[in-house]
Structure formats: structure tokens, C-alpha cells
Amino acid sequence: MTHLSININKFATLRNARGGNLPDILEAAKNCVSYGAQGITVHPRPDERHIRQTDIYDLSRELTVEFNIEGYPSEEFLSMIEIVKPTQCTLVPDPPDVLTSNAGWDTCANCEFLENIVLRLKDAGVRTSLFVEPELAMIEGAKRIGTDRVELYTEEYAQHFETDKKEAISPYIEAARCANELGMGINAGHDLNLQNLTYFKDNIDGLLEVSIGHALICDAIYLGLQNTINAYQACLGNAAK
């Protein structure tokens, strides 16, 4: 089974736009779980423009499914991870002011830096994942670093899916083959949606988890949250809850 982890940042963006506590982030996460999500993902930013540290601590106390926290490994971020101890920490190379993740790690150039961080997180009992491009050198570099999983950055796939889906998926198939051979788990995320998710899942051997936020929340405006989660699970070949 490929697990669906829902990124709930957009719920927090909506709340913060008006102030107050609507929508309630904890309630939104619990609803996602009750409707079938196998995990919840958050990606806090230093300016707390969506998810706040207080949200993370609240979620960590209440969630009964996998909790995945994404972020750049600043000292503040790592200290929070060591306190919260989520199921998984996905490290991304985002600078503080970036709007959304737009590149994977250069695991060769950052090998020593990331190796020490991954070891620190493993000592805390947290599964680690590195956000990477579908390039064999980056996958091999991730293995040298010692991460448990890689998250394949799928924006390039999504951009070219409509024009040539076979060409778009090709580097991801090779990246997955390499990760499988090296014994690393495979996650994926960024711009996956109801149109391109099934084809991706069907062609990526050993896909353990997808993290989807923006597209899923947009679909929920029209379809409703439960119907949308069921639709994404159907794309993954999972039964509706």
C-alpha cells in the first residue's frame, strides 16, 4: 500500500489570513485521518506564515497516525524535532524566504552536513527522508548520507505529464530502481494531483508514501474533504474509508 500523507499547511494559511482559530488545525487533521489519510504532514516556516510551532506540539500530542514534519535543518528546527519526535522528518533545502519547495538536495555537495544531521535525528529515534531530484547521483549520495528514505521531488513530472507522460515518468522510474537497489524507502511529493497520481503510482516500484497538500485542499473546495480524500486514495489503489 502507498500511504497518503496530507499536508495541512493550507488549512493554517486560511486560518492565519483571518486570525482566530477557523479552521481549527487540530480538528482538520483529525478529520483527514477519520476520512482515511494514513499520515499528516506539516512544513513549518521560520515566519510561521502557516503552520506554527504551537500547532506542531498540539498535533504531536493528538495524532494517532504517522506525523511527518518537513523543513530546513536549522538548529531551531532540529531542536523541535528532538522534542516532538515525529514518525518521520523530511529534510528540505529551502532558504527561509522561499514560497514553496523548489529544488532537491545536492546530496554530494552537502554530504557531510546532512550526514551529521541524519545521525542526530536517528539518535532521537526519528525516521529520516531527504527531498531529492530524480537523479541517480543524488540517490546514491543519499545512500552515503545514511537516510532511511528519499522523497522524490515531482514538480518536473507534473509539469510535463500532459505533453509526454512516458518521458515525464522516465527519470523517476530510474531513480526508484536505484533507491530500491540501495535499500532506501521511496516517498514522493510536489504537484501530484488527481490527474497525474495514478500513473505515477502505477509506474514507481516500491512507492511507500505520497505527501499532497495544495492540490488536495483545492479539490476539497469543490468536492468536499471526505470525497476528495477518497478520490486520492482511489488513485493510489486504496479502498475508501
N, C-alpha and C positions, 0 to 999 in steps of 0.2 A: 504493500500500500504506500502511495505517495501522500504524505500528510499535507494538509492545508493549514498554514500559519497565517493568520490575518493581522496585517499591520494596522494598528488602530490610531496612528498619528492623526489621520484626517478628522476623527471624532474630536480630538483635542484641539485641532486648528479651529474647528467650528465653535467649540466652547470658548476658546480664548478670544475669538472675534467679538463676542458679545459680553464676556465676563460672566460671573456666576458659575453655575455648575450644570448647564444644559448644553450638550448632552452630558450625562454622568458617565465618566470614562470607565469606572469600575462596572457599572451596570451594562454598558455597551459591550465590554469584554465578556462578561458573564453571558450575555445574550448570544454573542458569537459562538461561545462554547456550547451553549444549550442547543443551538441550531446546527452543530456538527463540526465546528472548527477543532482541529487537533492541537492547535497551538495559537499563542498570541505573541505578536512581535511589536516592539516599540523601538524607535530610533530617536533618543533624546538629542537635542542640540544645546550648545552652551548658552544660547539666549532664551531657551525654554519657550520658543515660539509655538510649540505644540505640546508635546509630552514634557511634563515637569518631573523633577526628582520625587516629589511627593506622590505623584501618580505611580511611579515605579515601585515605591515602597508599599503603597496600598495594594497594587496588583500582586506583588510578591507574596503578600500575606493571604490572598484570597484565591488565586488561580489554582485549579486542580489539573491543568494540562501543561504542556511544555511552554515555558516562558523563554523567549528569545530576545535578548537585548543587543541591538546593533549600535555601533558608534566608533568614533576615532579614539584610539587608546591613550588619551591624556591621563595624567595622574589622577585627576578628579574622577574620570570615568572608571578607571581601573579600581580605585578605592570603593566606588559604589558597587561594582560587580562583586568585589570580595565580601561586601556586607550582604548583598541581596542573594548571591549565589543562584542565579537563574540556571535553568537547564542548559542553555546554550548562550554563548557570547559570539556574535559575528562582528569581526573587526573590519572596518571600512577605512579607506584612506582620505576621507573627506576633510578639507580645511573647514574652520569654524563657520565661515560665511556662505558656504555653498548652499544652493536652494535644495538640491536633492543629489543623491549619489550619482556620479557621472564618470567613474573610472574604477577599475580594479587595482589591487596592489601590484606593484612591481616586486614580486617575491624574491627576485635575485638581488636587486639593489638594496632591499630592506631586510635581507635575511637575518642578520644579527639582531637588528632592532626587534623584529617580530618574534624571533626565536625566544628571546628573553621574556617577552610578554606572554606568549603561548605557554611557556613553562610556568610562569606566575599564575596564570588562570587555571592551569591543570592542577597546580598545588592547592588551589582553592576549591577543587572538585567541580569545575565548570567545563563542559564540553566546548571546544573552540571551532570556529569556522572562519575562513578567510574569504573575503569578497574578491574575486579574480576574473579577469578576462578569459575567454576560451582559447588560451594559447598554451601549447604544450610546455614551453619553458616556464610559464607561470605556475602550471600544475606541478611540475617537477620541483620547482622552488618551494612550493607549499609543503610538499612531502619532506624536503630537507628541514624546513622550519619545525615540523612536528605537529601540525594542526590535525585535528580529528576529521574535519570536513572542509570542503571548499563550497562556496556559493557562487555559481556561475552567473555573471552579470549579463542579463539577457536583453538589454536595450537594442543592441545591434540586430539580434534575431527578430525582435518585434518590428523594427524599422523596415526590414526587408522581407518580412513574411508575405505580404500581399503581392509583391512583384515576383519573388522566386523563393518559395518556402524551402525547396530542397537545398538550394545554395545557402540560404539563411541558417538552416539547421546543421549544415555540414561541420563547421568547426566545433560545435557543441557536442556532436557525436564523438568526434575525435578526443575532445577534452574529457568527456565522460569515460571513454575507453581507457584513457591514460590514468584517470583518478581511480577507476576500478582496479586496474592492474597494480597500482601502487597501494591499494588498501585504504583509500580515503573515502568517506561518505560524500554524497553529492546533494547539495541544495541548489536552488535557483531562484532568481527574482529580479524584477525591474521590468515594467511594462508588459507583463504577462496578463492576458485578459481572456474573455470568453471565446474570442475568435481564434486565438493562437495557442491556447494552453493545451488542448487535446493533442495536437500534432507534436508539440514539444514533448509532452509526457510519453507519447507512444514511441518516440524515437530516441529517448535518452535512457539508456540501460542503467538501472540502479538508482533512479531519482528518488531520494528519500523525502524531500520536503520542498515545497514552494512557498515563498513569502509574498503575499499580494495585499496591497492596501488601496492605492489611489483608484485603480480601475474597479475594484470590487465595491468600494464605497460609492463611486459614481453610479454603478449599475443598481445599487440598492435604492437610490433615489427613485428610480423608475419601477423596479421590480419588487421592492421590499427586501429587508435584510435576510430573512429566512429563505425566501425564494432564490435570492442571489447566491447564498452560501450553498444551497442545494445544487444550483446550476454549476458552480465551480467544482463541487465535489463530483458531479456527473462528468465533467471534463477530465477529471483525474481517474475516473472509473470506480469511484467510491459510492456506496449506497447512500441515499438521502436519510437524514435522521428525523 
